[in-house]
């Protein structure tokens, strides 16, 4: 049985700002439970005879805020089984008040009395209109990826220098280091203080406490806005819009197919070269292809980029139950087995062949490796690599006997891929690296004279020089 809990919002200012009904209720209580005494109105009410019991000591005994809030709620629920109690919180009970959330979630017998949100005072002090868009975030649980940089952003609970420093570091991932921010303390009270500082200095030049809220103005720096996903979406939509680019407007999924292949290979080349700048550019080009296909889908009314993102997000969660669920795996092989089993269940089709799912359109060496891996899952492979080497030697002999036979060449290449697989080598990637190496060394020969006038011995000598130089 519960006698009930009355939750009272203390507002954001002094006693004069308390609603009359709230004031009278507090004056009538023999004891008021407080989340924290660190609020301007508490001392004034104590001077008028109101008795408080705070949970400030709980903050010192718990390692996380969630543990603090959980313990507070457990205590309140236990007390409410003995008698009706009043619980007072800063501001409004339903604005940035996790303990109230927990009470509601647990189905507690709760009634609420007023309380002015600190947001009203913040908007007035900063002279901003929330209708233009704003976010209220918690400094102790900041999710920087969900932050909307083009809106007014308020970050509450910036209660000490450590929290301010952590918030600063995260915000600098999305804003310029010198973005001007405001630290507002005790908004709407006589001790209100607003300090404007560059973002990179916010934890060093201003004093903060539990009444401090950080205000981050909307970002207008075009170079930073260019990094936002929403900006890219708008650019692609504009390119394909009524006043967009004629070339982009006429593209289809089919016409873009070759560009996706080209960009993928250029990305692979950048990866092989270990060139970070080139990888950034080429990853962008691959992303451009994804965005274009998604925009075409949106223009045709079939799907958009949200569908694409939603599909892959859901798939990654479904196929990693060992991360997002309660499945246990021992190693990467278990992960692959689970992935394939889940994939087959998702497809909902009975396989006609163990080799189903190997794409016809991928390069030959890659397809050979995939076919071999599929066959190996049912035991169709050599006991060890020696059998694969013997098969390769057999295929080489047969090709020597019929060197003009393309089929025999194919058998040799297939066998080479099989040997490589035993050593976890990627034949397609290995061949591409050799292609690049050949290109570098041949260009070295060309750079050291007229290649048309060289003898084979001269070219061979330069080739070896290039080899010695690590080209």
N, C-alpha and C positions, 0 to 999 in steps of 0.2 A: 504493500500500500504506500502511496505517496501523497503527502500533504500539498505538494506543488512547489514550483519555483517561480518567483516573479523576477524577470530579468529587466533591469533598469539601465538605460543608456544615460551616461553622465554628460553627454555632449562634448564639445571641444573647447569650451571656454570656462569662464568663472561662474560663480553662483548666480549672478544676475541673468545669465542666459538659460538657466534651468527652467523648463516649463513648470508652472505652478503645481500641477498634479503630481509631477515627479518629486518636486521639493517636499510637498506634504506627505507623500508616501514614505520618503526616506526619513523624515522627522518622526514618523509614527513607529518606526521599526526599532525593536530592542537591540538588534544586531544586523549589520549589512555585510555580506561577504563581498570582497573586492578582488578582481583579478590582479590589480596592482594599485598601490597607493600613489604611484608617481603620476598624478593628475592634478591640475590646478584647483579643481573644485573640492578635493578631499579635505585639505587643511581647513578650508572655510566651513565645510559642513561639520567637521570635528569641533571647531570652535563654537558651533551652535548646538553641540551636544549629541550629534549623531555618532554612534559607535560602529567601528569597522573592524573586520578581520580579513587581512589580505593574504593572497597566495604568493607573495613575493619570494618567500623562502623556497618555494617549489622550483622556481627558476634556477636557484643555486644548486639544488640537489639532483636535477635531471640533466642529461647530456644533450637532449634534443628538444626542440620546441613541441614536437608532436607528443613526446612523453610528458612534458609539462601540462599541455592541454588535456591529455588523457587523465592524468592524476587529478587535475582540478575538477573535471566532470565526474569522476568517480566519487570524489569527496562530496560534491554538491548532491549527487543522487543519494548517497548514504544519509546525508543530513536531512534531505527532504522526506525521508521515511520516518523521521522523528517528529518533525514539525514543518509548518510552512516557512520557507526562507526567501530572502531577497538577495539577489546576486547582481552587483553593479559592475558595468564594463565601461571603458572609455568610449566616447563617441556614440554611435548608433549600434544597437545590438546586431544588426544585420549588415554592417559594413566592416569588413576586415576583422571579424571576430570568430576565430576558429572554435572556441569553446561553445559558443551558441550553436554553431553548425553541428557539433558533436551531440549536444543535448537534443536537438531536433532529430538527428539521425537515429538516436537511441530511443526515440518515442517518449521522451520525458514529458511530464505534465507541466508545461511551461506557459506562462502568460508574459506579455511584454508591455513595458511602459516607455514611451517616447525616446528621447535622446537625439540630439542634433548631430548629424554626421560631420566629421571634420572636412568632408569634401566641400560643403557649402562655404566654409571659411576659406578653404584653399582657393576655390574659384574666385572668390571676392578679392583675396589678397593678391593673387596672380593676375587678376583681371582677364580671365579667359572664359570662353563660353564652351561648355562641354558638348553642345550640340554639334560642334565642328569635329567631334571625334576625340575620345580620350580613353586611356587604359589605366586601371588601378592595379598595381602589381605589388607583390610581397617581397621585400628585400631578402627575406630568409629562405625563400623558395623561388628564386627568380628563374624563369624559363626564357632565356634570351632569344630562342628561335621563334617564340610566339609573340614577340614584341613587335608592335606596329610603329615603325619609325616616322611615319608621316602624320601621326596623331600626337596630341598632348599626352605625355606619359607621367603618371604619378607613381612613385615607388615608396610605399610606406614601410614602417619598422626599420628605418635606418638609424638604429639606436646607439651605435658606437662606431669608433674608428675602424675596427676590424670589418664590420659589416659594410661600412662605406667603401673600404678598400676593395672588398670582394665584388660589390656592385659596380664599382668603377671599372675594374678589369673586364668584367663581362660586357658592360656597355661599350667599351672601347673597341669591341669586335664589330659593332654595328654603327658607331658614330665616330666622327673625327675626334682626335685627342683633345683639340681645343674647342669642341662644341660647348657653348655657354649653357650651364645648368644653374638651377637655383635650389638652395637648401633652405626649406621653410620650417621654422621651429615655433611651436605653440601658436599656430595660425588662429586668428580671431580673438586672441587674448591680449592683455596689456603687455605681456612679455614677448609678443610676436617679434620674430627676427627673420629677415630674408637676406641671404648671402648669395651673390652671383659669382660663380667661379668657372674656370675652364674645367672640363670633365676630368682631365688628368690630374688636377690638383684638389678635387673635391674631398679627399680623405686627409688632406694635409693642412688646409688653410681655414677650415671651419669646424666649430664645435657642434657636436650632434648629441641628441639624447632620444629617449623613447617617444618624444613628441615631434621628432624631425621627419619630414617627408621630402623626398627629392622630386623636383620637377624637371623633366627633360622636354624642352620645346621640340616641335616638329622639325624633322630633318629636311633641309632644302638644298643641301650641297649635292649637285648633280652627279659628281664623281662617286659619291657614296650611294646615292639612290640607284645608280647603275648596277650596283652589286645586289640589289634586291630582286627576288624572284618575280615579284609583282611587276617590276619595271620591264623585265624580259618578256613577260606575258603580254604586256601592253604594246611593246615594240612589235612583236610578231603579229598581234591582232591588227595593228595599224598598217603593217606591210601588206597584209592580205585584205585590208578594208577598202571601202569605196574609193578613197583618195590615196591608196597605197601604191606599191610598186607593180607595174604590169607583169614583170617576170614572176614575182612571187604569187601574184593573183592567179596565174594560169597553171601553177604547179598542181600535181595530183600525187597520190601515194605512189603510183607507178612511175611517174616521171622523176621522182626524188630517189628512187631505189638505188640508182648507180652512185648518187652522191653519198648516201649512207655508207655504202661499201668503201668508197674512196676515203671518207673521213675516218672510218674505223681503221683502215690500213695506215693512214697518216699518224693516228694516235699510237698504234703499235710501234711505228718507227720512232716516235718520240720517246716511248717507254724504253725501247732497246737502246736508244742513245743516252738514256738517263738524263734527259734535258727537261728540267722542271718547267722552264718558261714555255718550251714547246708543248709540254703536256697540258699546261693551262689553256693554251690556245686551241689545241686539238680536242681536248675534252669539251671546250666551248663549242667547237664546230659539230661534235657529235650531239651535244645537247640541243643545238640549233635544229638538227634534223628531227630529233624527238619532238621539239616544240612545234615545228612545222607540221608534222604528221598529226599532232594533237589538234592544232588549229584547223587543219583541213577537216578533221573529224567534227569539230565544233561547228564549222561553217556548214557542213552537210547535215548537222543535227543528229549525229550518231553518238559521239563521245567527245570529251574534252580532256584537258590535262589533269583535272581532278580525278577523272575515272582512271587514268593511267597510274597516277600516284596511289590512288586507293587500291587498285588491283595489286600492285607490287607490294604495298605495305601489308595488306592482308595475307598475301602469299608468303612473305618472309616470316610472319608470325606463325602461320599454320605449319610451315615446313621446318620450324625450329622449336618443336615442343620441349626440347631439352634446355632451351633458354627462356621461352615464354610460358612454359607449362611445367608439368611434373615428371616428364620422361627423363630417364638417366641414360647417358651414353658413356662408353669407355674410351673411344678414340674417334678419329676423323672417319674411319671406315663405317662405324655405326651411324654417324651423321649422314653419310651418303646413302646407306641402306634405308634409313628412315625417310630421307628425302624422296628416294625413288618409290618407296611404298606409298607414301602420302600422295605423291604425284599421280600414281596409277589410280588411286582411289578417287582423286579429284576428277580425273579424265572420265571415269565411269564407263570405260570401254574395255572389252575383253581384247587383249592383244592377239593379233593374227600371227605375229612373229616376235621372237625375243629381240629382234633387231628394229622393231618399230620405234619411231621417234628420232632416228638418226637423219638429220637433214640432208636432202639431196643437193642443196645449193651451196654447201660449204666447200672449201678447197679440198682436193683429193686426199692429201696427207692427213688433214684433220678428220675427214670422214672415215678413213681407214682406221685411225686410232679409236674413234667412237664405236665403229663396228666391232673391233676386237674387244673393247672393254665390255660391250653388251654381251658378246659371246662368252667372255670369261666369267661372267656372273653365274653361269650355269655349268662351269667347269670345263668349257671348251678352250683349253690352253695347255701349254707344256707345263710339266712339273717344275721346271726351272729354266733359266735362260739358255742352258746348253742345247736344249731341244730347239729353241728358236734360232740359235746360231747355225745348227746343222741344217735346218730348213732354209736359211738364207744361203748357205753354201750350195745346197742342192739347186736352188733357183738360179744362182749365178752360173752354175755349170750349164744349166739348160739354156740360159740366155746366150752363153758363149757359143753353144751349138747352133742357135738360131738368132743371131744378133739383130736381124732385120725384123724380128717378130715383136710388135708393140705389146702383145699380151705377156710375153716373157719379161719384158722390162717392167710391166705393171706388177708381175709377181715378185720381182726383186724389190721394188719400192715397198710393196705391202709387207714383205718380210723384214725389211729394214725398220719400218714403223713398229713392227711387233717386237723386235729386239730392243728398240729404244724404249718401248713401254715398260719393259722389265726394269729399266734403270730410271724410271720416272722422267724420261726425257721427252720433250715435245718435238716431234720430227718437223712439223711445219715451222716452228719457231727456230729450230736449229738450222734449217735450210735458209730461212730468211737472214739469219745472222751471217751465214756464209756468203750469201748474196751481197750483203753490205760490205763484208770484208773484201770480197773480190773487187767490188766497185772502188773501195778506198785504195787498194794496191794498184789497180789498173790506172787509176787517176794519178797515182804517184809516178808511174812509168811515163804517162803522157806529159807530166809536168817537168820531166827531165830530158826533153828533146823531142825531135820530130819522130813520132812513132812509126810513120811510114818508111823512114830511112833506117830504122833499127833492125838488127838481126835478131833471131830468136834468142841467141845467147845473151845479147845485150839486154833484151827485155827480161830475161830470166834473172840476170844479175840485179837489175833494178827491183824486180819483184822480191828477191831475197833481202835487199836493203830495206824495202818497205816492211817486210816481215820482221826484220831485226829491230825496227823502230816501233814495233807494236801496232802497226796499221792493219 
